[in-house]
Amino acid sequence: MLLISNRPKDTRVVPEHINLKVLGQDNGAAHFKIKIYTPLKKLMNAYCERTGLAMATVRFRFDGQAISEADTPSSLEMEEGDTIEVYQQQTGGCFNYTYY
């Protein structure tokens, strides 16, 4: 007995590359084309080199979540034209005022 399905096959093509926008705190945007399975560390390093920032002083976020260097566009389910936000790392804390 032969069963024939009339359901259409999933014909979506997964792109090999994706274009992403990286938005700094100064609203300056940088655009990158990256393979979907390439770790985002490569993009993060390129952004820091382009802007003169040190990797240790910035944090990258996508949809409000921190991005690790091992994440890929595929693992984060990024889509064409998505935006990664960059924030300067804030160090320090509360200044203790002592009155004598």
N, C-alpha and C positions, 0 to 999 in steps of 0.2 A: 504494500500500500504506500503510495507516494503522497506526502502532504505538501501542499504549496501554500506559501504565505503571501498574502496580498499586502502586507505591511511594507512601506517603503524602507529601504536600507538607509542607515545613517550615513549621509554622504558629506558630512562636514569635513573640511580640510583644516587640519591643525597647522597654523603657520610655523615656519622654522624660526623666524625672527619676529620681534615685536618692537614697536617704537614707544618709548617711555619718556615722560617729562619729569625732570627733577627740579623742584621748586624750593629755592632758598628762603630764609627768613626775610630777606630784602625784596622778595617777590621776583628776583631774577630767575629766569628759567633756562635750563640746559636740556637739550634733547639728545637721546641716545637710542641707537638701534642695537639690540642685543638678542642673542639666540635664547629661546625659551628655556633651555636646559643649562644655560651658563650660570654659575653662581653669581649673585648680585655683588659680590666682593669686587669683581672686575669693574662694574659700573660705579661703585662707591669710590674706588681708588681713582678712576678717571675723573669723576666729579671733583674730588679733593685736589687733584693735580691741576685741573682747569681753573679752580677758584682760589688756589693757594692756601687751602685749609688743611689741617692735619686730621687724619682719620680719628685720632684719639679725642678730638675736640668736638666732633659732630655726631648726631644720631639721625638715622634714616627711619622714616615711618611710612607705612602704606595702610590706608583705611584705618588709621588710628593705632595700628599695631607696630611694634618695633620690628625692624628687619635685621636678620642676622646675616653675616657674610656668606653663610652656606645656603641661604634661601635662593630659590630660582624664580623667575617669572611664572613658570609652570606650577611650582609648589604653592605659590601664593595666589594662584588663579588670576593672574593679571591679564588684562585685555589691552588691545591696541589703544594707545593714547592715554593710558592711566598715568596718574601723577604720584610721584614719591616726594614726600616732604622732608626737608633737612632742617634740623634744629641744632643750634649751638648747645653743647653740653654745659649745663650750669653746675658750677662747683661751689663749695662753701656751704654756709648755713646761716645761722642766726649770729649776729654780732652781739656779744654780751656787754652791755653797758653797766659799768660798776661805778657807783657814786660813793665818794668818801666823805 
